[in-house]
Amino acid sequence: MVMARLSPWRGDMITVRNLSKSFGSIRAVDGLTLEIPAGQTLVLQGPSGSGKTTLLRLVAGLELPDEGEVALAGSPVSRPGWATPPHSRGIGMVFQRSGLWPHMTVAQNILFGVTGITREQAGLQLRTLLVQAALEGLAERFPAQLSGGEARRVALARALAAAPQRLLLDEPLTSQDPELKSRLLETIRGRARESGATLVYVTHDAAEARQVGGRIVRMNRGRLEAD
């Protein structure tokens, strides 16, 4: 359901208004309006090419909108021709490519961006995430030494490690077996709940969408089809 009427910008949510983005003749996001309250989970479901990834990239600041605005914490952060940088948005991201730093070990990648805690706390955080993400024994490996599934789990652990205000996860459990997928989903839900993070989770899998929990919205051709 596309919301026709909205309250003024509010500091407790992610808000997009009349958001559009085209790539050549393809309108990836088409006049989309959406509010996601702080601490809530939104699952974006839909087929490949429906605009889910583009919407996440617009919220993250990795793409500029052609029309409309994005606001975080009550302040506009994107509009046509202008955007605040991704690193200033309080966002943890996992996209379809793992995006690991190739010159860093697994441990260094996971702790990249973690600040404001002691060395001992960072060590505990690392050990906990290595177990939760089934990465035990891989801390000193480099990305080139990992399988695709392992690399995606490192990317997920890195996004969770800094306890961001907002988690944007784009098909984060691709290439994981069903048992591990359930374990990782529980970790994602638990960490988001503990930190109070707003979670936006993209999947094309209806069963996975239900497992994530929260509000499920279907996208098709750049628009919201159901709410």
SELUM-437640 format. One line per 10 residues: number of its first residue (from 1); their letters; for each residue x negated, y, z negated of N, C-alpha, C, O. Coordinates in steps of 0.2 Angstrom, whole numbers, plus 2048, in hexadecimal, padded with zeros to 3 digits. Atoms other than C-alpha are relative to their C-alpha. Layout:
# residues N
NUM> a> X/Y/Z/X/Y/Z/X/Y/Z/X/Y/Z | ...
***
This chain:
# residues 227
1> mvmarlspwr> 7FC/7FA/800/800/800/800/7FC/806/800/7F8/807/7FB | 804/7F9/800/7F8/811/805/804/805/7FC/80A/806/7FE | 7FD/7FC/804/7FC/81D/7F8/802/807/803/7FD/80A/806 | 7FE/7FA/7FC/806/82C/7FF/7FE/807/7FC/7FD/80C/7FE | 801/7FB/805/804/837/7EF/7FB/7FF/7FB/7FB/7F9/7F9 | 805/801/805/7F5/839/7E4/800/806/7FB/802/80B/7FC | 802/7FB/805/7F1/842/7D4/7FA/804/802/7F6/801/806 | 806/7FD/7FF/7E3/84F/7D4/7FA/7FB/7FF/7FB/7F6/7FB | 806/804/801/7D1/848/7D4/800/7FE/7F8/801/803/7F4 | 801/802/807/7CF/83E/7C3/7F9/7FD/7FF/7F7/7FA/803
11> gdmitvrnls> 807/803/802/7BF/83A/7BA/800/7F9/7FE/7FA/7F7/7FD | 800/806/803/7C4/829/7B6/801/7FB/806/803/7F5/805 | 7FE/805/7FB/7C5/821/7C7/7FB/801/807/7F8/807/807 | 803/7FF/7F9/7BD/81E/7D9/806/802/804/80B/7FF/804 | 7FB/7FE/7FC/7C8/828/7E5/7FE/801/807/7F8/804/808 | 801/7FF/7F9/7C8/828/7F8/807/803/803/80C/801/801 | 7FA/7FD/7FD/7D4/834/801/7FF/801/808/7FA/804/80A | 800/7FF/7F8/7D8/833/814/7FA/7FF/803/7F8/802/808 | 806/801/7FE/7C8/82B/817/800/7FC/807/804/7F7/808 | 801/804/7F9/7C3/826/829/7F9/800/802/7F5/804/800
21> ksfgsiravd> 807/801/7FE/7B3/820/831/801/7FC/807/804/7F6/807 | 800/803/7FA/7B1/81B/843/7F8/7FF/803/7F4/802/801 | 807/802/7FD/7A2/812/84C/802/800/808/805/7FB/80A | 7FE/800/7F9/7A4/817/85F/808/800/800/80B/805/7FD | 7F9/801/7FF/7B6/812/864/803/7FC/7FA/80A/7FC/7FA | 7FD/805/806/7B8/807/854/802/804/7FA/7FD/807/7F7 | 7FE/7FD/806/7C2/80F/846/7FF/7FB/7FA/804/7F8/7F9 | 801/805/806/7BB/805/837/804/801/7FA/806/7FD/7F7 | 7FB/7FE/805/7C4/80F/82A/804/805/802/802/80A/805 | 7FB/7FB/7FC/7D4/818/82F/804/803/7FB/80A/800/7F9
31> gltleipagq> 7FC/7FC/804/7DB/825/824/802/7FD/7F9/808/7FD/7F7 | 7FF/804/806/7D9/81B/814/800/804/7FA/7FC/808/7F8 | 7FF/7FD/806/7DF/821/803/801/7FB/7FA/805/7F6/7FB | 801/805/805/7DB/817/7F3/7FE/803/7F9/7F9/807/7F9 | 802/7FF/807/7D9/819/7E0/7FE/7FA/7FC/802/7F5/7FD | 802/806/804/7CF/80D/7D5/7FF/802/7F9/7F9/806/7F8 | 801/7FD/806/7D1/811/7C3/7F9/7FD/7FD/7F7/7F7/7FE | 806/803/803/7C1/80F/7B8/801/7FA/7FC/806/7F9/7F9 | 800/806/804/7BD/7FE/7B1/805/7FB/803/805/7F5/801 | 7FC/805/7FD/7C9/7F6/7BD/7FD/7FC/806/7F7/7FE/808
41> tlvlqgpsgs> 803/804/7FB/7C6/7E8/7CA/805/801/806/80B/800/806 | 7FD/800/7FA/7CB/7EB/7DC/7FD/7FB/805/7F7/7FB/806 | 803/805/7FB/7C9/7DC/7E9/803/802/807/809/803/808 | 7FE/7FF/7F9/7C9/7E1/7FB/7FF/7FA/804/7FA/7F7/805 | 800/807/7FC/7CE/7D2/806/802/802/807/806/807/808 | 7FE/7FF/7F9/7D0/7D1/819/7FB/7FD/804/7F5/7FB/802 | 805/803/7FB/7C8/7CA/829/7FA/804/801/7FA/80A/7FF | 806/7FC/7FE/7B7/7CF/82F/802/805/805/807/804/809 | 7FE/7FA/7FB/7B8/7E0/838/806/804/7FD/808/808/801 | 7FA/7FC/802/7C6/7E6/82D/7FE/807/7FD/803/80B/7FB
51> gkttllrlva> 802/7FA/803/7BC/7F4/825/7FE/800/7F9/7FC/805/7F6 | 802/801/807/7B8/7ED/814/7F9/803/7FF/7F8/807/7FA | 807/7FE/802/7A5/7EF/815/7FF/808/802/7FC/80B/7FE | 800/7F8/7FF/7A7/801/81D/802/804/7FA/7FF/809/7F8 | 7FD/7FD/806/7B2/806/80F/7FB/800/7FA/7FA/805/7F7 | 805/800/805/7A5/800/802/7FA/805/802/7F8/808/7FD | 806/7FC/7FF/797/809/80B/802/807/800/7FD/80B/7FE | 7FE/7F9/801/7A1/819/80B/800/802/7F9/7FE/807/7F7 | 800/7FF/807/7A4/818/7F9/7F9/800/7FD/7F7/804/7F8 | 807/800/802/791/814/7F6/7FC/806/802/7F7/807/800
61> glelpdegev> 803/7FA/7FE/78C/823/800/7FB/7FE/806/7F6/801/808 | 804/803/7FA/783/818/80E/803/802/807/7FF/801/80C | 7FD/7FD/7FA/78F/81F/81B/803/806/7FF/806/807/7F9 | 7FC/7FA/800/796/830/81E/807/7FF/803/808/7FD/808 | 7F9/801/7FD/7A9/831/821/801/805/806/7FD/80B/806 | 7FE/7FB/7FA/7B0/839/831/805/805/7FD/805/80B/7FF | 7FA/7FC/803/7BF/83F/827/801/7FE/7F9/7FF/7F8/7F7 | 7FF/802/807/7C4/83F/815/7FB/801/7FB/7F5/804/7FD | 805/7FF/806/7BB/83F/804/800/7FA/7FC/805/7F6/7FC | 801/805/805/7B4/833/7F7/7FF/804/7FA/7FB/809/7FA
71> alagspvsrp> 802/7FD/806/7B4/838/7E5/7FF/7FB/7FB/802/7F6/7FA | 802/804/806/7AC/830/7D6/7FF/804/7FA/7FD/80A/7FA | 800/7FC/806/7AE/835/7C4/803/807/801/801/80C/7FD | 7FC/7F9/7FF/7BA/843/7CA/7FC/805/804/7FF/80A/805 | 803/7FB/7FC/7AD/84B/7D5/7FF/7FD/807/7FD/7F8/808 | 801/802/7FA/7AD/84A/7E8/7F8/7FF/801/7F4/802/7FF | 807/802/7FF/79D/841/7EE/7FF/7FF/808/7F9/7FE/80A | 801/801/7F9/7A0/83F/801/806/803/803/80C/803/801 | 7FB/7FD/7FB/7A9/849/80F/7FC/800/806/7F6/7FF/806 | 803/800/7FA/7A5/84B/821/7FA/804/800/7FA/80A/7FE
81> gwatpphsrg> 806/7FC/800/793/850/823/7FC/801/7FA/7F7/804/7FA | 804/7FF/806/78E/84F/811/802/7FA/7FB/807/7F8/7FB | 7FF/805/805/78C/842/803/7FA/801/7FB/7F4/802/7FD | 805/801/805/783/840/7F3/7FC/7FA/801/800/7F5/803 | 804/806/7FF/775/833/7F4/803/7FA/7FC/805/7FB/7F6 | 7FE/806/804/779/821/7EF/7FD/7FF/7F9/801/7FD/7F4 | 803/801/806/76D/821/7E1/803/804/7FA/801/803/7F4 | 7FD/7FB/805/776/82F/7D8/808/7FE/7FE/80B/802/7FB | 7F9/802/801/787/826/7D8/802/7FB/7FB/808/7F9/7FA | 7FE/805/806/786/81A/7C9/803/7F9/803/807/7F7/800
91> igmvfqrsgl> 7FD/806/7FD/789/80B/7D5/7FA/7FB/801/7F5/7FC/802 | 804/806/7FE/782/7FA/7D6/803/7FC/806/809/7FC/806 | 7FE/802/7FA/783/7F2/7E7/7FD/7F9/802/7F8/7F8/801 | 803/806/7FD/782/7E1/7EF/804/800/807/80A/7FF/807 | 7FD/800/7F9/785/7E1/802/7FE/7FA/804/7FA/7F6/801 | 801/807/7FD/784/7D3/80F/7F9/7FE/801/7F8/7F8/802 | 807/801/800/772/7D5/811/7FD/801/7F9/7FF/806/7F5 | 802/800/807/769/7D2/800/7FC/807/7FF/7FC/809/7F9 | 804/7F9/801/75D/7E2/803/7FB/800/7FA/7FA/805/7F7 | 805/800/805/750/7DC/7F7/7FA/803/802/7F8/803/808
101> wphmtvaqni> 807/7FD/7FE/73F/7E5/7F6/7FB/7FA/801/7FA/7F6/7FC | 804/806/7FE/734/7D9/7FF/7F9/7FF/7FC/7F6/7FA/7FB | 806/800/804/724/7DE/7F5/801/7FF/7F9/7FC/7FF/7F5 | 7FF/801/807/72C/7DB/7E4/802/7F9/7FF/805/7F6/803 | 7FE/806/802/72F/7CB/7DB/807/800/7FE/80A/805/7FE | 7F9/801/802/740/7C4/7D6/801/804/7FA/806/808/7F9 | 800/7FD/806/73D/7CB/7C5/800/808/801/804/80B/7FE | 801/7F9/7FF/738/7DC/7CB/806/803/804/808/808/802 | 7FA/7FE/7FC/747/7DD/7D7/806/801/7FB/809/806/7FC | 7FA/800/805/753/7D9/7C9/800/806/7FC/805/809/7FA
111> lfgvtgitre> 801/7FB/805/74C/7E6/7BD/7FF/807/804/7FF/80C/800 | 801/7FA/7FC/74A/7F3/7CB/806/805/7FE/80C/803/7FF | 7FA/7FC/801/755/802/7C6/802/800/7F8/806/804/7F6 | 7FE/801/807/757/7FC/7B4/7FC/805/7FB/7F6/805/7FB | 803/7FB/804/753/80B/7A8/803/801/7F9/809/7FE/7F8 | 7FD/7FE/807/756/811/796/800/7FA/7FB/804/7FB/7F6 | 801/805/805/752/801/78E/7F9/7FE/7FF/7F5/7FF/803 | 807/801/802/743/7FA/785/7FD/7FA/805/801/7F7/808 | 803/806/7FC/737/7ED/78D/803/7F9/7FE/804/7F5/802 | 7FD/806/802/73E/7E0/782/807/7FF/802/809/7F9/804
121> qaglqlrtll> 7F9/800/7FD/750/7E4/787/800/7FE/807/804/7FA/809 | 800/802/7F9/74B/7E3/799/7FE/7F9/801/801/7F5/805 | 801/807/800/743/7D2/796/805/7FC/7FF/806/7F7/802 | 7FA/804/802/752/7CB/78E/805/801/806/808/7FC/807 | 7FB/7FF/7FA/75D/7D3/79C/7FE/7FB/806/802/7F8/809 | 803/804/7FA/752/7CA/7A9/801/7F9/7FF/804/7F5/803 | 7FF/807/802/752/7B9/7A0/807/7FE/801/809/7F9/803 | 7F9/801/800/765/7BA/79E/803/7FF/807/806/7FB/809 | 7FE/800/7FA/768/7BE/7B0/7FD/7FB/805/801/7F8/809 | 803/806/7FC/75C/7B1/7B7/804/7FA/7FF/805/7F6/803
131> vqaaleglae> 7FB/806/801/767/7A4/7AE/806/801/803/809/7FC/806 | 7FA/7FF/7FD/777/7AB/7B3/801/800/807/806/7FE/80A | 801/800/7F9/772/7AD/7C5/7FD/7FA/803/7FC/7F9/809 | 804/807/7FE/76A/79B/7C6/7FA/802/803/7F9/7FF/809 | 807/7FE/7FD/759/7A3/7C9/7FA/7FE/7FC/7F5/800/7FD | 806/802/804/74F/79A/7BC/7FB/7FD/804/7FB/7FA/808 | 806/802/7FD/73E/797/7C1/7FE/804/806/7F9/802/809 | 802/7FC/7FA/73E/7A4/7CF/7FE/807/7FF/7FD/80B/804 | 802/7F9/802/739/7B4/7C6/7FA/802/803/7FA/808/805 | 806/7FD/7FD/728/7B5/7CE/800/7FF/807/7FB/801/80A
141> rfpaqlsgge> 800/800/7F8/72D/7B1/7E0/802/806/803/805/80B/800 | 7FF/7FA/7FC/72E/7BE/7ED/806/7FE/805/807/7F8/806 | 7FA/801/7FC/73E/7C0/7F8/7FE/7FB/806/803/7F7/808 | 802/804/7FA/735/7B7/807/800/7F8/7FE/800/7F4/802 | 800/807/803/734/7A7/7FC/807/7FE/7FE/807/7F8/7FB | 7F9/801/802/747/7A7/7F9/804/7FD/805/803/7FF/80B | 7FB/802/7FC/755/79E/801/805/806/801/805/80B/7FD | 7FB/7FB/800/763/7A9/807/805/801/7FA/806/806/7F8 | 7FC/800/806/76E/7A4/7F9/7FD/803/7FA/800/806/7F6 | 804/7FD/806/761/7A8/7EC/7FF/807/801/7FF/80B/7FC
151> arrvalaral> 801/7F9/7FF/75D/7B9/7F4/807/804/7FE/806/809/7FB | 7F9/7FD/802/770/7BD/7F2/801/800/7F9/804/805/7F6 | 7FF/800/807/770/7B8/7E0/7FB/805/7FD/7FD/808/7F8 | 804/7FB/802/761/7C3/7DD/803/807/801/802/80B/7FC | 7FC/7F9/7FF/76A/7D2/7E5/805/801/7FB/806/806/7F9 | 7FA/800/805/779/7CE/7DA/7FD/802/7F9/800/806/7F5 | 803/7FF/807/76E/7CD/7CA/7FD/807/800/7FE/80A/7FA | 802/7F9/800/766/7DE/7CF/805/805/7FF/805/809/7FB | 7FA/7FB/800/777/7E6/7D1/802/800/7F9/805/805/7F6 | 7FD/800/806/77C/7E0/7C0/7FC/802/7FA/7FE/804/7F5
161> aaapqrllld> 805/7FF/806/76C/7E3/7B6/801/807/7FD/800/808/7F7 | 800/7F9/803/76E/7F6/7B5/807/802/7FD/808/808/7FB | 7FA/7FE/803/780/7F5/7AF/803/806/803/805/80B/7FF | 7FE/7FA/7FC/786/802/7BC/808/801/7FE/80B/7FD/7FC | 7F9/7FE/801/797/80B/7BA/804/7FD/805/80A/7FC/803 | 7FC/803/7FB/79D/804/7CA/7FC/7FB/804/7F6/7FC/805 | 803/805/7FC/799/7F4/7D3/804/7FF/806/80A/7FE/807 | 7FD/801/7FA/79C/7F2/7E5/7FD/7FA/803/7F7/7F9/805 | 803/806/7FE/79A/7E0/7EB/803/7FD/806/809/7FC/807 | 7FD/802/7F9/79C/7DB/7FD/7FE/7F9/802/7F8/7F7/803
171> epltsqdpel> 802/807/7FF/79D/7C8/7FF/7FA/7FE/7FC/7F6/7FB/7FF | 806/802/804/791/7C5/7F1/7FE/7F9/7FF/7F9/7F7/7FE | 801/807/801/793/7B3/7F0/800/7FB/806/801/7F5/805 | 801/803/7FA/790/7AE/802/7FB/7FB/7FF/7F5/7FC/7FC | 805/805/800/786/79E/803/7FF/7FC/7F9/7FA/7F9/7F8 | 801/803/807/789/798/7F1/805/7FA/800/80B/7FB/803 | 7FB/806/801/791/787/7ED/805/802/7FB/805/806/7F7 | 7FA/7FE/804/7A2/787/7E5/7FF/800/7F8/801/805/7F5 | 801/800/808/79C/782/7D3/7FC/807/7FE/7FD/80A/7F9 | 805/7FA/801/78E/790/7D4/804/806/801/804/80B/7FD
181> ksrlletirg> 7FC/7FA/7FF/79B/79C/7DB/804/802/7FA/805/808/7F8 | 7FB/7FF/806/7A7/79A/7CC/7FC/803/7FB/7FE/807/7F7 | 805/7FE/806/798/79C/7C0/7FE/808/801/7FE/80C/7FD | 802/7F9/7FF/793/7AC/7C9/806/805/7FF/805/80B/7FD | 7FA/7FC/800/7A4/7B3/7CA/802/802/7F8/803/807/7F7 | 7FF/7FF/807/7A6/7B1/7B7/7FA/805/7FD/7FC/809/7F9 | 805/7FB/802/795/7BA/7B5/802/807/802/801/80C/7FE | 7FE/7F9/7FD/79B/7C9/7C0/806/802/7FC/806/808/7F9 | 7FA/7FD/804/7AC/7CA/7B7/7FE/802/7F9/800/807/7F6 | 802/7FE/806/7A4/7C9/7A6/7FB/806/7FF/7FC/80A/7FA
191> raresgatlv> 805/7FA/801/796/7D6/7A9/804/806/802/803/80B/7FE | 7FC/7FA/7FE/7A3/7E2/7B1/804/802/7FA/805/807/7F8 | 7FC/7FE/805/7AE/7E0/7A2/7FC/803/7FA/7FE/807/7F7 | 804/7FE/806/7A0/7E2/795/7FE/808/801/7FE/80B/7FC | 802/7F9/7FE/79A/7F2/79E/805/805/801/804/80B/801 | 7FA/7FC/7FE/7AB/7F9/7A2/7FF/802/807/802/807/809 | 801/7FE/7F9/7A5/7FA/7B5/807/7FF/804/80B/7FB/803 | 7FB/801/7FB/7B1/7FD/7C3/7FE/7FB/805/7F8/7FD/808 | 802/805/7FC/7B0/7EE/7CE/804/800/807/80A/800/807 | 7FD/801/7F9/7B4/7EE/7E1/7FC/7FA/804/7F6/7FA/805
201> yvthdaaear> 802/806/7FE/7B2/7DD/7E8/803/7FE/807/809/7FE/808 | 7FE/801/7F9/7B3/7D9/7FB/7FF/7F8/801/7FA/7F5/800 | 800/807/7FE/7B7/7C7/801/805/7FF/806/80A/803/806 | 7FB/802/7FB/7C0/7C0/810/804/7F9/7FD/809/7F7/801 | 7FE/807/803/7C4/7B0/805/806/802/7FB/805/804/7F6 | 7FA/7FE/805/7D6/7B1/7FD/7FF/7FC/7F9/801/7FF/7F4 | 801/803/806/7D1/7A4/7F0/7FB/803/7FC/7FC/804/7F6 | 805/7FD/804/7C2/7AD/7EB/803/807/7FD/801/809/7F8 | 7FD/7FA/802/7CC/7BD/7EA/804/7FF/7FA/804/803/7F5 | 7FC/802/806/7D8/7B5/7DE/7FB/7FF/7FA/7FD/801/7F4
211> qvggrivrmn> 805/801/806/7C9/7AF/7D3/7FD/806/7FD/7FC/806/7F7 | 803/7FA/802/7C2/7C0/7D2/804/803/7FB/802/806/7F6 | 7FB/7FD/804/7D2/7C6/7CA/801/808/802/7FD/80A/806 | 7FF/7F9/7FE/7D8/7D8/7CA/805/801/805/808/7FD/808 | 7FC/7FE/7FB/7E1/7E1/7D7/7FE/7FE/807/7F8/7FF/808 | 803/802/7F9/7E0/7DA/7E9/804/804/805/80A/805/805 | 7FE/7FC/7FA/7E2/7E5/7F8/7FE/7FD/807/7F8/7FB/807 | 802/802/7F9/7E2/7DF/80A/7FF/805/805/803/80A/805 | 802/7FB/7FA/7D9/7E9/818/801/7FD/806/7FF/7F7/807 | 800/802/7F9/7DC/7E7/82A/800/806/805/804/80B/804
221> rgrlead> 801/7FA/7FB/7D6/7F3/838/7FF/806/7FC/802/80C/7FF | 802/7FA/803/7D0/7FF/82C/805/803/7FB/804/809/7F8 | 7FB/7FE/804/7E0/801/822/802/7FB/7FA/800/7F5/7FB | 7FD/805/805/7E8/7FA/812/806/7FD/802/80B/801/804 | 7FA/804/7FD/7F4/7ED/817/805/7FE/7FA/80B/7FF/7FB | 7FB/802/805/7FB/7E8/806/7FC/801/7F9/7F6/802/7F9 | 802/7FE/806/7F9/7EC/7F4/803/7FC/7FA/802/7FD/7F4
***
